[in-house]
């Protein structure tokens, strides 16, 4: 069973995934995979160079300022890069999944629905936290100000939209008991899995 985990900035989806990993569940992290593949996948490199230019890579790897400059120039540019990177991540994720031995595997992606990754999932989970909590967490984590975080949040799909698309909402507010929340999630997934195979 492949389960997608998503949530906005500061929702704590990485924390949730870390907790799942520490209890023995494999987690595929789309962000890390994208960074890795942009460095190592020759086909991906070729396509990015064709799109952005020969200075996309330096002798040490990805030329991040050049990529960032290209991405921020327009939404269309960001979409063109996504159209190259997302399919490569999708293929890599499927290869990874086939190698796993556990009954439930997780995929962490901030853009699970936007990238279309949800189409490969047996279930999707939205990690929820109150907006004020998310801003505070992100400010502390990224050593930045609330205004910057709010503008990044505005660029993401709204929490209400994501929540309505997901099969399950996991509450990750400071008041919630995360271990009990995760236990309930696993119970939900096991039941869903049983029905699926019934």
PAFINU-846826 format. One record per residue: x, y negated, z negated of N, C-alpha, C, O, CB in turn; residue in one letter. Coordinates in pm, whole numbers, plus 32768, in hexadecimal, padded with zeros to 4 digits. Glycine has a CB too. Layout:
N
XYZXYZXYZXYZXYZA...
***
This chain:
198
80548077800080008000800080587F83800080B27F747FAD7FA180007F86X803C7F2B805E808B7EB0806A80377E3B803B7FC87E24806D80BD7E9980FDX806C7DF07FDA801F7D857F9A80677CFF7FA780DB7CF27F7E80067DA57F06X80247C9D7FE1805E7C187FF180447BC17F787FD47BBE7F4480267BD5806EX80AC7B797F4C809D7B1D7EDB80BE7A917F0B81287A797F4480F97B457E63X80617A347EF3807879AB7F1F804B794A7EB3800D79727E50802E798F7FA4X806A78CB7EC7804578637E66809277E67E8980FB77EC7EC8806278907DD3X805E77747E60809E76F57E81811B76DB7E2E8141772C7DD9803C76837E6CX815A76697E4981D2763F7DFF81B3763E7D69814E76077D3D820275B17E2DX820C767B7D1A81FE76767C88819476D27C4E817A76D07BD681DE75EC7C60X815777257CA480F077817C70813077F47C2380F178337BCE809977BA7CE4X81AE780E7C4181F678787BFA81F378FE7C41820179667C0181BF78887B72X81E178FB7CC681DA797C7D0E826079C77D0782627A427D0181B379647DA2X82D0797D7D06835379BF7CFC83647A007C72839C7A6D7C6683C6795A7D15X833179BC7C0D833579F07B8482E37A717B7C830E7AD47B41830079877B1EX826C7A6F7BB882147AE57BBB82597B587C0482567BCB7BD7818C7AC27C00X82977B387C7682DD7B9F7CC383547BD87C7783717C507C7F830C7B677D49X83997B827C2D840B7BAE7BDB83DA7C107B6F841A7C767B5584527B337B99X83677BF07B32832D7C487ACC83077CD07B0A831D7D397ACD82B07C067A8BX82CF7CCD7B8382AA7D497BC883257D9D7BE783267E167BD5825D7D297C4AX838E7D587C15840D7D9F7C3584477DE07BB884787E517BBC84757D3D7C72X84407D977B48847D7DCC7ACD84307E457A9884647E917A4784827D5F7A61X83B37E577AC883697ED07AA083707F3D7B0B832B7FA27B0382D57EAE7A83X83C57F277B7083E17F917BD0839C7F887C5883A77FE47CA983BD800F7B94X83557F1A7C7083147F0B7CF383707EC17D5483A77E597D31828D7EC07CE4X83817EF57DCD83D47EAE7E2E838C7E307E6383147E337E7E83FA7F0B7EA3X83D87DC37E72839F7D467EA583F37D137F1A846C7D007F0F83987CDA7E35X83AF7CFD7F8A83F27CC3800083DB7C2D7FFA83697BFF7FF983BA7D028087X84497BE07FF8843D7B4D7FED84517B0E807784BF7B0C80AC84A57B147F87X83E47ADB80AF83E77AA7813984497A33814B848C7A2A81B1835C7A7B8162X845079DB80E584AB796880EE853D799480F985887966814F849A790D8075X856379EF809F85ED7A22809F860B7A6B812186777A5E815B86057A808026X85A77AB9814F85B97B0681CA85CC7AA9824286207AC2829885407B6381E1X857D7A3D8247858779DE82B6861379A082BA865079968325851C796E82A9X86457977824486CC793B823D873579A0826B8790797E82B786EC790D81ABX87287A1B823B87867A86825D87847AA482F487EC7AAD833487657B06820DX870B7AB2832A86FD7AD583B8872F7A65841487667A80847F866A7AF483D9X871C79E983E9874D7978843A87E5797A8444881F794584A2871D78F283FFX882679B883E088B779C483E188E57A3F843089487A3B847988EC79CD8351X889A7AAF842088D07B2F844E88917B6A84CC88D17BB9851188C27B9283E1X88157B4584EC87D07B80855E87F97B3A85E087D87AC685F687367B77854BX88427B838636887C7B4486AD88117B11870E88247AAA874F88D67BA786F6X87A27B58871787357B2F876E86F77AAC873C86D87A51878A86CA7B9D8777X86E57AA586BA86AE7A2D8679870D79B7868D86E1794886AD86977A4785E2X878E79D0867B87F37966868D87EE792F871C87F278B687338881799B866DX87E6798C877A87E579648808876D79098826877A78A3886987E079E28863X86F8793187F1867E78E388098684785987C7865777F688018605792E87D5X86BC7852874E86C777D2870787297774874E871176FC875686F477E98676X879777AC878087F9775B87CA87BA7725884A87D076B28870887877AE87EBX876B777B888C87267750890886C476DF88EB86B17686893E86DD77C78948X868576E488758621767F8851866075FE881E863C7591884985C376B787E7X86BF760B87C286F27595877A8774755F87B5878B74E687B6870875B686E9X87C975BB87E68848758D881F88BE75DB87E888B176288789885C74FA8804X893175C7882689A87616880389DC75F887768A267649873E8A1775FB8868X89B77585873E89E8756686B5898C759D86488996757585D489F674CD86A4X893275F8866D88D97638860B892A768C85A7890676998533886F76928652X899A76C485D889F2771485828A7E76DB85828AAF76A785E789F477A885AFX8AC076E5850D8B4E76C385048B9A774784F38B5D77B284F58B6C765E848CX8C1B773F84E28C6A77BA84D28C43780384528C5B787B84458D01779984D0X8C0977BB83F28BE577FA83738B527827836E8B277865830D8BFF77998300X8B07780A83D68A7B783483D98A1C77C484008A3F776D844F8A52786A8351X89A477C883C9893A776B83ED895F76DC83C9898E76C1835A88B8779383A9X894B76818428896675F3841088E575B383D98893757F8425899675AA8495X88D575B88356885775918316882C7501833487B674EA8351886275A28281X8888749E832F885C7414834E8823740683DA87C373BB83EF88D273B4833EX885C744D843B882B744784C6879F748384CF8746744C850F888C74928526X878D74F7848E87097538848C86A274DE8447863474CA847A871175C28444X86C974A983D1866C74558384864273DB83D685CC73B583D886AE742782FFX86A2739D841986877327846C8623734A84DB85C572FF84F6870B72F084A9X863873BD851985E073EA858685527404855084EF73DD858E8618746B85C9X854A744784DC84C8746984A1847773EE847A83FE73E9849084DD74C18427X84BB738C844284737316840F844E72B3847C84017256846484C772D183A8X848472C784F384667269856083D3726F858A8397720985AB84BE728585D8X839A72E78589830C72F385AD82D17377857E831973D9856882F972E48645X824E73788571820773F4854B8219745D85B8822274D5859C817073D98532X821E742D8633822D748786A782B474D1869D82BB754986B882247437872DX831E7489867883A374C68668839F753385FD83D675A0860F840C745B8642X835C7513858D835275758520830875F28551832D7662852F8309753784A5X82A075DC85A18252764D85D682A776A48633829E771E863181D5761A8620X82FB76628685835076AC86E383B67704869A83D1777586C2839A76498740X83ED76CD862D844C771C85DC840277908599843478018597849176C28570X838B77738562833A77DC8522831A784C8585831C78C2856182B877A184EAX82FD7827860182D9788A8667834E78E886878339795686BA82AD784386E7X83C678BC8669843D7912867C8459796385FD847279DC860384B978BB86A2X8453791E858A847B795E850B841279BF84D484347A2D84A8849878F284A3X8392799784D7832A79EB849A83217A7984D5831A7AD9848882A479A884A9X83217A89855B831B7B12859183927B68856683847BE0855083157B0D8629X84087B2A855984807B74852F84707BA2849E84947C12847B85007B1C853FX843B7B4A844984237B6C83BC83B97BDB83B483C77C39836683F67AEE836AX83527BCE840582E57C318407831B7CBD842A82F87D2083EA82787C07846EX83707CC3849183AC7D4484BA84047D7E844B84007DF5842D83FF7D33853CX84547D25841084B07D4F83A584627D82832D84897DE582EE850C7CD9837CX83F47D3E830D839F7D66829C83637DF182B4835D7E438258832E7CFE8287X83387E0B832F82FD7E8E834D83657EFD834583487F6B831682BD7E8B83D9X83DE7EE08374844C7F42836A84697F6082D784797FD382AF84CD7F0C83B1X84717EF5828784897F0381F6841E7F5981B5843C7FB38167848E7E7781B0X83A07F3C81D7832E7F82819B8333801981B483148069815C82AB7F4981D1X835A803E822C836180CD825083CC8118820183C8819281F5837D80DB82E6X842C80CC81CB8499810C817E8478811A80E984C1815C80A0851980BB818EX840880DD80BD83E780DF802E83A381628005835E81A28055838C8069800BX83B881877F87838082057F54830D81F17EF282C582517ED483ED82547F11X82F881777EC0829281627E58820881517E9881FD81247F0A82B580E67E02X819C81757E4D8115816B7E8680EB80DA7EA3809B80C27EFE80B281AB7E28X8120807A7E5680FE7FED7E6E817F7F9D7E8481DC7FA47E3580AD7FB17DF7X81817F527EF281F17EF87F0E81BA7E6B7F1E81487E587F4A823F7F257F90X820A7E077EF981DC7D7C7EFE822D7D297F6082A37D427F7881E47D3E7E73X81EA7CC67F98822B7C677FF382107BDB7FBE819D7BB37FAF81F77C768088X827B7B917FA1826C7B087F70827B7AA67FE482E17AA4802882D47AE87F01X82137A557FFB821979F2806781C67978804481507983802281E97A3080ECX82047902804E81BD788480338157786980A280F57821808D8220780E8027X816F78A3811781187888818C80DB790981C180D57920823A8168784081FCX80B0795D8164807A79E28185800D79DB81F0800E7A26825180427A258107X7FAE797E81DD7F3E7972823B7F63791F82B57F3F794183267EC5793281F5X7FAC78B0829F7FD17859830D802878A08375801C788883ED801A77DE82D8X808078FA834480DC794083A0809C79BD83DD80D479FB8437815B79688355X802579E183AB7FE17A5883DE80127ADA83A07FEB7B4683CC7FF37A5E8473X80677AD08338809D7B4982F9802F7B9982B4803B7C1382A4810B7B248292X7FC27B55828B7F557B9982437F167C0982977ED77C6482617EE97B33821BX7F277C00831B7EE97C6583747F247CF1835D7EE57D55837E7EFB7C3D8407X7F9E7CF683257FDF7D78830D7FC77DAB827F7FF47E18825B80757D6D8327X7F807D5B822D7F707D7E819F7EF27DD081857E8C7DC181C97F6D7D00814BX7EFD7E2781207E877E7280F27E387E20808B7DC27E3880757EB27EF980B5X7E7D7DBF804D7E3C7D647FEE7E907CE67FE27F097CE87FF97E297DA87F62X7E4E7C787FBE7E977BF97FAD7E777BBE7F247E067BC47EF47E737B94801DX7EDF7B867EE57ED27B507E5D7EFB7ABD7E5E7F647A987E927F2A7BA17DF9X7EA67A6B7E227EC379DC7E157EEC79C07D857E9F79DA7D287E4879847E3FX7F65798A7D717F9379677CEA7F6478D87CCE7F8C78797D12803079737CDDX7F1078CC7C6A7ED2784A7C4C7F0D780C7BCE7F24784F7B6A7E3C785A7C3CX7F2577897BD67F44773A7B5F7F0A76AF7B767EFF76807BE87FE077337B44X7EE4766E7B0B7EAB75E87B107F0D75877B537F8775957B437E8775B77A81X7ED875267B9E7F3074CB7BEA7F9574827B91800A74747BB67EDB74657C34X7F6874537B1D7FC3740B7AC2803674667A9580A9743A7A8B7F7673D67A46X801674E37A7B807A75477A5280DE755D7AC4815775627AAF803675CD7A2AX80A7756B7B3E80FC75837BB4815D75107BCB81D275257BEA80A675997C31X812A74967BBC818174207BD281F0741F7B6A8265740A7B8B812D739B7BCAX81CB74357AEC822F74357A7F829B749F7A97831274837A8981EA744E79F7X827075187ABC82D075867AD6832F75637B4983A875767B3F828576097AF6X82F475307BB6834575137C2D83A674A07C14841674A27C4682E974F17CA3X837B743C7BC783D273CB7BA4844B73FD7B5684BC73D57B71838473607B51X843174567AF5849E748C7AA284FA74E57AF4857474E07AE6846574DB7A2BX84BF75387B4A850E75967B99856475507C0285DA75707C1384B175FA7BDDX852674F07C4A856C74B07CBA85B3742E7C9385EF73EC7CE7850B74947D29X85AB740C7C1385EC73907BE185C573187C3A861B72D17C6F868873A17BDDX854373057C47851272997C9C849F72537C568486726E7BE084E572CF7D28X845771FA7C9C83E871B47C5A836171E87C8B8358722B7CF283F3711D7C73X82FA71C77C3F827371FA7C5A824071CE7CE481F972187D28821171CA7BEEX826671557D0C823871207D8D826871787E01821D71967E5E826A708F7DA0X82E7719F7DF8832471F57E6082DB727C7E6582BF72B07ED283BD720A7E44X82BC72B37DF1827773337DEB81E973267E2381BB737E7E6D827273677D59X81A672B97E01811D72A37E36811D729C7ECE80C372D27F0F80E172217DFCX8181725B7F07818672507F9A81A272D87FD9817172F6804681F371EA7FC6X81F2732C7F94820A73B47FC7818B74097FBC816E745A8013827E73F77F7BX814273F57F4F80C4743E7F3C8060741B7FAA801774707FDB8087741F7EB2X805F739C7FD08001736B8036801A73AE80BD7FC073B98110800C72D38045X809773DB80D280B9741C8151809174B08151808C74EF81BB8150740F816CX807674E680DB8050757480D27FB9758380E17F6D752580CC807F75B1804CX7F9175FC81057F02761C81097EC97607807D7F0B7629801B7EE976B0813CX7E5075D080717E1975B37FED7E0476337F9D7DEA769E7FD37D9475677FFBX7E1176237F187E0176957EBD7D7776D47ECD7D68774E7EC87E1876697E2BX7D1276807EDE7C8876B47EED7C7B770B7F6A7C3B77747F677C2276407EF4X7CB876DE7FD77CB4772A80547CF877B180427CC0781980657CF776DB80C7X7D7277AE800B7DBD782B7FF97D73788B7F9C7D6B79037FB47E4A780D7FC0X7D3C78517F327CF278A37ED07C7A78E87F127C5D795C7EF67CC2784B7E5AX7C36789F7F6A7BBF78D87FAC7BE57946800F7B95799F802C7B7078697FF4X7C60794180447C8D79A680A47CC37A24805F7CB97A9280967CF9796B80FFX7CFB7A137FE77D3A7A837FA17CD37AE47F667C637ABD7F467D957A4F7F32X7CFC7B617F577CA47BC87F1D7C9E7BBD7E857C3C7BE37E467CD47C547F45X7D0B7B887E4B7D187B8B7DBA7D5F7B0E7D8B7DBF7AE17DCA7D657C0A7D8BX7D317AD37D1B7D757A5F7CE27DB37A857C5D7D707AB97C047D1279E77CD0X7E357A6B7C4F7E7D7A877BD37E987A017B8E7ED779A87BC87F037AD67BEEX7E6A79F47B147E7979767ACB7F02796D7A897F2479C07A347E0A79677A62X7F5079087AAF7FD678F87A777FE578727A30804F78337A35804079067AE5X7F79784679EE7F8177CE79997FCC77F379197FD2786878F47EF277967978X8007778E78D4805177AC78587FF977F177EE802D78387798808B772C781DX7F7577DC77F57F1B781877927EFF78AB77AE7ECF78F377567E9977CB778FX7F1C78D878297EFA7964784A7F6879C4781F7FDE79A0781B7EE1797278E1X7F417A3E78007F9F7AA777DA7FC97AEE785A7F7E7B4078907F607B0C7770X80417ACF788A806B7AFF790E80747B98791580557BD3797C80F27AC27932X80A07BD778A780AB7C6A78A880227CAB78B780117D0D78FF80EF7C9C7827X7FC17C7278717F387CA7787B7EFD7C8A79057EB57CDD793D7EDE7C6A780CX7F1C7C14793D7EEF7BF179C57F277C547A2C7EE07C807A877F1B7B5F79E9X7FA87C757A1D7FE87CD37A7B7FB07D607A6D7FA07DA87AD080807CD57A64X7F927D8679F27F577E0A79D97ED07E157A217EB37E7A7A617F457E227940X7E7F7DAB7A147DFD7DA77A577E0C7DAC7AEF7DBF7DED7B357DAF7D297A2EX7E727D667B207E8C7D657BB17EAC7DF27BE37E747E207C467F017D047BD3X7F067E377B9C7F2E7EBE7BC47EB67F1D7BBF7EA67F737C157FA07EF27B6AX7E627F0E7B587DE77F607B4E7D8D7F487BC77D597FA57C037D9A7F407ACAX7D7D7EC97BE87D2A7EA37C5B7D617EE37CDB7D157F1A7D2C7D257E097C6AX7DE57EDB7CED7E237F117D667E1A7FA97D6B7E017FE37DD57EB67EE67D6EX7E2D7FEA7CF87E23807C7CF37D9680AB7D177D85810D7D607E4A80B17C68X7D3180637CE47CA680847D047C8A80707D987C4880C27DD87C46802E7CB0X7CBE80037DCC7CAB7FE37E5A7CED80507EB07CB6807A7F167CE67F577E7DX7D61807C7E847DAC80E47ECA7D6081687ECA7D5B81AE7F2F7E3680F67E8AX7D25818A7E567CD882067E4A7C6182057EA97C4682687EEE7CA8821B7DBAX7C1981927EAB7BA381867F037BCC81957F957B8881D37FE67B5B80FE7EEDX7C4081597FB37C75815A803C7C9181EA806A7C7A820E80DE7CF781058043X7CC3823B800C7CE882C480307C79832A80157C8783A080337D6482ED7FE4X7C0B82F97FDC7B9B83547FBA7B5A838A803A7AFB83D880327B31830B7F63X
***
